[in-house]
Amino acid sequence: MKGVIPKPVHLLDNPFQNFRDLIFNNETFRKALLNTLLIWIINFIPQILLALLLTAWFTNNRLNIRGQGLFKVLLYMPNIITAGTIAVLFSALFAYPMGPVNSFFHLMGWSDAPIFFLQDKTTARGLVGFIQFWMWYGNTMIILIAGVMGINPVLFEAAIMDGATAVQTFFRVTLPSLKTILLYVLITSMIGGLQMFDIPQLFLQGGPDNATLTTSVFIYNQAFRGAYMYNRAAAASMIVFLIAVVLSLVLFYFMRDRDAAELKKMEKMMKKAAKAAPREV
């Protein structure tokens, strides 16, 4: 009930004090930001690479793969399993000292003593990143396949007639045509990475030694655990929101269609010139 009972409102003399304290004086928050970045990179890079590979495989008409629907369902299934179920599953798999993974390592002779995977910072981050990758690569694949299906088939037919290989067609036709879809995937994945909460919280609760503490887990702990610091949680939320906005603008800038932008600029210049021409006469 403590988290529900309203507290008296106290206005600070410096409205940016909470932000300054978090950024400059709170090492835990800075560590949460770094953990979020590292886990997102560990998750996203193999996710987008595998999703692109599977997209090229499923959309290649030359291969004529049978049972595509079944493969797509199986690859997408991890995304519909609840985070709680996955946390319990991986906790059991990497249990110490007699989990299935430790037993397999001992059977293969790779390790004489059991490994405490969940108490090592590197393996803990790696496991959280792998779980996020495993849960979401199927979703990314489906989005990319939908984007490929929206490309004009005439482009692929022209590439085949020109003698382009499957690899050349993918890199010269498919990828450039997927720029908008890739931008969507990048931004949604980045925002999802900043909001990463369920797996780090349910699987390891931010441990060991805050190695898997993400910004969302930090915000949750500040607001609903311990001292119930709602002001600090609100400030951290605003900082995460601003980071998401800035990164989204950067992605929009670097992935914009430069040719279309130049064409619009030329059209504007031509319109201005057309309007100014009668006045000169």
C-alpha positions as CSV (number, residue, x, y, z in Angstrom):
1,M,0.0,0.0,0.0
2,K,3.0,2.3,0.5
3,G,3.4,2.8,-3.2
4,V,-0.3,3.7,-3.7
5,I,-0.6,6.3,-0.8
6,P,0.0,9.8,-2.2
7,K,2.9,11.7,-0.8
8,P,3.0,15.5,-0.2
9,V,4.3,17.4,-3.3
10,H,7.6,19.3,-2.8
11,L,8.7,21.7,-5.5
12,L,12.5,22.0,-5.9
13,D,14.2,25.4,-6.1
14,N,16.1,24.1,-9.1
15,P,13.7,22.2,-11.5
16,F,16.6,20.3,-13.1
17,Q,18.1,19.1,-9.8
18,N,16.8,15.5,-10.2
19,F,18.2,15.3,-13.8
20,R,21.6,16.6,-12.7
21,D,21.7,14.2,-9.7
22,L,21.0,11.2,-12.0
23,I,23.4,12.1,-14.7
24,F,26.4,13.3,-12.6
25,N,25.9,11.8,-9.2
26,N,24.2,8.5,-9.7
27,E,26.6,5.8,-10.8
28,T,23.9,3.1,-10.7
29,F,21.8,5.0,-13.4
30,R,24.9,5.5,-15.6
31,K,25.6,1.8,-15.3
32,A,22.0,1.0,-16.2
33,L,22.3,3.0,-19.4
34,L,25.6,1.3,-20.3
35,N,24.1,-2.2,-19.6
36,T,21.0,-1.3,-21.7
37,L,23.3,-0.3,-24.6
38,L,25.5,-3.4,-24.4
39,I,22.6,-5.8,-24.1
40,W,20.8,-4.1,-27.0
41,I,23.9,-4.4,-29.2
42,I,24.4,-8.1,-28.3
43,N,20.8,-8.6,-29.1
44,F,20.2,-6.5,-32.2
45,I,23.3,-7.2,-34.4
46,P,22.8,-11.0,-34.7
47,Q,19.0,-10.4,-34.8
48,I,19.0,-8.2,-37.9
49,L,21.7,-10.3,-39.6
50,L,19.8,-13.6,-39.1
51,A,16.5,-11.9,-40.0
52,L,18.0,-10.6,-43.3
53,L,19.4,-14.0,-44.1
54,L,16.1,-15.8,-43.5
55,T,14.3,-13.1,-45.5
56,A,16.6,-13.6,-48.4
57,W,16.1,-17.4,-48.1
58,F,12.3,-17.3,-47.9
59,T,11.8,-14.7,-50.6
60,N,14.2,-16.2,-53.2
61,N,11.9,-17.6,-55.9
62,R,14.8,-19.6,-57.4
63,L,15.0,-21.8,-54.3
64,N,11.3,-22.6,-54.3
65,I,11.4,-23.7,-50.6
66,R,8.5,-26.0,-49.6
67,G,6.7,-25.6,-46.2
68,Q,7.6,-22.0,-45.8
69,G,4.5,-21.3,-43.7
70,L,5.6,-24.0,-41.1
71,F,9.1,-22.7,-41.0
72,K,7.9,-19.1,-40.4
73,V,5.5,-20.2,-37.6
74,L,8.3,-22.2,-35.9
75,L,10.7,-19.3,-36.1
76,Y,8.1,-16.8,-34.9
77,M,7.0,-18.9,-31.9
78,P,9.5,-17.7,-29.3
79,N,8.0,-14.2,-29.7
80,I,4.6,-15.4,-28.4
81,I,5.9,-17.2,-25.4
82,T,5.5,-15.2,-22.2
83,A,8.6,-13.6,-20.7
84,G,7.9,-15.4,-17.3
85,T,7.9,-18.8,-19.0
86,I,11.2,-18.0,-20.8
87,A,12.8,-16.8,-17.6
88,V,11.9,-20.0,-15.8
89,L,13.1,-22.1,-18.8
90,F,16.5,-20.5,-19.0
91,S,16.9,-20.4,-15.2
92,A,16.4,-24.2,-15.2
93,L,18.7,-24.7,-18.2
94,F,21.6,-22.8,-16.7
95,A,21.0,-23.9,-13.1
96,Y,23.9,-24.5,-10.7
97,P,25.3,-27.0,-10.1
98,M,23.2,-29.7,-11.9
99,G,21.4,-27.8,-14.7
100,P,21.1,-29.4,-18.2
101,V,23.9,-27.1,-19.6
102,N,26.3,-27.9,-16.8
103,S,25.5,-31.6,-17.1
104,F,26.2,-31.4,-20.9
105,F,29.5,-29.6,-20.4
106,H,30.6,-32.3,-17.9
107,L,29.5,-35.1,-20.2
108,M,31.5,-33.6,-23.1
109,G,34.5,-33.1,-20.9
110,W,34.5,-29.3,-21.4
111,S,34.4,-28.5,-17.7
112,D,35.3,-30.5,-14.7
113,A,33.7,-28.2,-12.2
114,P,30.1,-26.8,-12.6
115,I,29.9,-23.2,-13.9
116,F,27.7,-20.7,-12.1
117,F,26.5,-18.9,-15.3
118,L,24.0,-16.7,-13.6
119,Q,26.5,-15.3,-11.2
120,D,29.1,-14.2,-13.8
121,K,28.6,-10.7,-15.2
122,T,29.7,-11.6,-18.7
123,T,27.6,-14.7,-19.1
124,A,24.6,-13.0,-17.4
125,R,24.6,-10.1,-19.9
126,G,25.2,-12.6,-22.8
127,L,22.3,-14.7,-21.7
128,V,19.9,-11.8,-21.4
129,G,21.1,-10.6,-24.9
130,F,20.6,-14.0,-26.3
131,I,17.1,-14.4,-24.9
132,Q,16.1,-11.0,-26.4
133,F,17.6,-12.1,-29.7
134,W,15.9,-15.5,-29.6
135,M,12.5,-13.9,-28.8
136,W,12.6,-11.1,-31.4
137,Y,14.4,-12.3,-34.5
138,G,11.3,-14.1,-35.8
139,N,9.3,-10.9,-35.5
140,T,11.9,-8.9,-37.4
141,M,12.0,-11.6,-40.1
142,I,8.2,-11.4,-40.6
143,I,8.4,-7.6,-40.9
144,L,11.2,-7.7,-43.5
145,I,9.4,-10.5,-45.5
146,A,6.3,-8.2,-45.6
147,G,8.5,-5.4,-46.9
148,V,10.0,-7.6,-49.6
149,M,6.5,-8.6,-50.7
150,G,5.7,-5.0,-51.2
151,I,8.5,-4.4,-53.7
152,N,7.5,-4.2,-57.3
153,P,8.2,-7.7,-58.9
154,V,9.3,-6.0,-62.1
155,L,12.5,-5.0,-60.4
156,F,13.4,-8.6,-59.6
157,E,12.4,-9.7,-63.1
158,A,14.6,-7.1,-64.6
159,A,17.5,-8.2,-62.4
160,I,17.1,-11.8,-63.5
161,M,17.0,-10.8,-67.2
162,D,20.2,-8.7,-66.7
163,G,21.9,-11.9,-65.4
164,A,22.2,-10.8,-61.7
165,T,22.9,-13.5,-59.2
166,A,20.7,-14.1,-56.1
167,V,23.3,-12.3,-53.9
168,Q,23.6,-9.3,-56.3
169,T,19.8,-9.1,-56.5
170,F,19.5,-9.0,-52.7
171,F,22.2,-6.3,-52.2
172,R,21.4,-4.2,-55.2
173,V,17.6,-4.5,-55.4
174,T,16.1,-5.8,-52.2
175,L,18.1,-4.0,-49.5
176,P,17.8,-0.5,-51.1
177,S,14.1,-1.0,-51.5
178,L,13.8,-2.0,-47.8
179,K,15.4,1.2,-46.5
180,T,12.1,2.5,-45.0
181,I,11.3,-0.9,-43.4
182,L,14.9,-1.1,-42.0
183,L,14.4,2.3,-40.5
184,Y,11.2,1.2,-38.8
185,V,13.0,-2.0,-37.5
186,L,15.9,0.1,-36.2
187,I,13.8,2.6,-34.4
188,T,11.3,0.1,-32.9
189,S,14.2,-2.1,-31.8
190,M,16.0,0.8,-30.3
191,I,13.0,2.0,-28.4
192,G,12.3,-1.6,-27.3
193,G,15.9,-1.9,-26.1
194,L,15.6,1.2,-24.0
195,Q,12.4,-0.2,-22.5
196,M,13.9,-3.7,-21.8
197,F,12.4,-4.8,-18.5
198,D,10.7,-8.2,-18.4
199,I,13.6,-10.6,-19.0
200,P,16.3,-8.7,-16.9
201,Q,13.8,-8.4,-14.1
202,L,12.2,-11.8,-14.1
203,F,15.4,-13.7,-15.1
204,L,18.1,-12.1,-12.9
205,Q,16.4,-9.1,-11.3
206,G,19.2,-6.9,-12.5
207,G,22.0,-9.0,-11.0
208,P,24.7,-10.1,-10.6
209,D,26.1,-6.9,-9.1
210,N,23.8,-4.8,-11.4
211,A,25.3,-6.4,-14.5
212,T,21.9,-6.8,-16.1
213,L,20.3,-3.7,-14.6
214,T,18.6,-1.8,-17.4
215,T,17.0,1.6,-17.4
216,S,13.5,0.3,-17.1
217,V,14.5,-2.0,-14.1
218,F,16.2,1.0,-12.5
219,I,13.1,3.2,-12.9
220,Y,10.9,0.4,-11.5
221,N,13.2,-0.1,-8.5
222,Q,13.3,3.7,-7.8
223,A,9.5,4.0,-8.0
224,F,8.2,0.9,-6.3
225,R,11.1,-0.5,-4.2
226,G,13.0,0.9,-1.2
227,A,12.5,4.6,-0.7
228,Y,9.8,5.0,-3.4
229,M,11.7,7.9,-5.1
230,Y,9.0,8.8,-7.7
231,N,10.8,12.1,-8.6
232,R,14.0,10.2,-9.5
233,A,12.0,7.6,-11.4
234,A,10.2,10.3,-13.4
235,A,13.5,12.1,-14.1
236,A,15.0,8.9,-15.4
237,S,12.0,8.3,-17.6
238,M,12.3,11.7,-19.1
239,I,16.0,11.1,-19.8
240,V,15.3,7.8,-21.5
241,F,12.6,9.5,-23.6
242,L,15.0,12.2,-24.7
243,I,17.6,9.6,-25.6
244,A,15.0,7.8,-27.7
245,V,14.0,11.0,-29.5
246,V,17.6,12.0,-30.2
247,L,18.6,8.6,-31.5
248,S,15.5,8.4,-33.6
249,L,16.3,11.7,-35.2
250,V,19.8,10.6,-35.9
251,L,18.6,7.4,-37.6
252,F,16.1,9.4,-39.7
253,Y,18.9,11.7,-40.8
254,F,21.4,9.0,-41.8
255,M,18.8,6.8,-43.5
256,R,16.8,9.4,-45.3
257,D,16.3,9.2,-49.0
258,R,18.9,11.7,-50.2
259,D,17.9,11.4,-53.9
260,A,14.3,12.2,-53.0
261,A,15.4,15.1,-50.8
262,E,17.5,16.6,-53.6
263,L,14.6,16.2,-56.1
264,K,12.3,18.1,-53.7
265,K,14.9,20.8,-53.3
266,M,15.2,21.1,-57.1
267,E,11.4,21.3,-57.5
268,K,11.2,24.1,-55.0
269,M,14.0,26.0,-56.7
270,M,12.2,25.6,-60.1
271,K,8.9,26.8,-58.6
272,K,10.6,29.9,-57.2
273,A,12.3,30.5,-60.5
274,A,9.0,30.1,-62.3
275,K,7.3,32.6,-60.0
276,A,10.1,35.1,-60.3
277,A,10.3,34.9,-64.1
278,P,7.1,36.9,-65.0
279,R,8.2,39.7,-62.6
280,E,11.5,40.2,-64.4
281,V,9.6,40.5,-67.7
